[in-house]
Amino acid sequence: MLSVVNEDGTTESGSLIDGIVREGARRMPAAALKAGVDQYIAELAGESDGAGRRLVVHNGRRRRRT
């Protein structure tokens, strides 16, 4: 049996499957958002400025520009 403590101190009980379902419900929106961003970045990968630098990059994924 799984017991969840809420922010207000109350507890909820549930089965192991409830915990698995909750975790999946938390992960699905993040995975969908990541897939959308990855697709957008891939579609614009060929776009560059006059110096040959990519116009669209994912923050934190490329070398910093000077």
N, C-alpha and C positions, 0 to 999 in steps of 0.2 A: 504494500500500500504506500502510495506517495502522499506526502503532506507538504502543502505549499503555504508559506508564511507571507501574507500580504503586507504592504507598507504600513497599514494601520495596526498591525500586530495580530489580526485574526488569521485563522488557519483554514485551509481547505484540504480535503482529502480526495484522492483520485487514484486510479489504477496506473500501472506502468504505461499502458497504452495511451492514457490521457497525457502523460508527460511527453511521450514520443510525438503525439499529434500536435501538442503546443509548440514543441521545438521545430517541427516541420512548418507550422504556421508562421513562426518567426523568420525562418530562413527563406521561404519562398519569395516574399517581396524583394529581399536583398538580391537574390539570384536573378530575378526578372529585371531589376534595375541594372545590375552588372551586365547582363546580356544585351540590354538596350544600348548602354554606353559603349560596349565593345563593338556593336554593329555600327553605331554612329562614327566612331573613330576609324573603323575599317573602311567605311564608305568614303571618308575624306582623307585617307592616307596619301593619296596622290596630289593633293593640293599643297602648293608651296609658295613662298614669297619670292621676291627677286633674288635673294641670296641663297635660295635652295633649301630654306628651312621649312619644315612642315608647319602649316597654319593651325592645325588642330592636333593637340596632343592631350593625353590623359595626365593630369597633375600627379606628380610623384613617380611617374613611370619613365621619364626621359631624362637625359642629362640636362642640367641647368644651362640656360643660355647666358652669354655674357653681354 
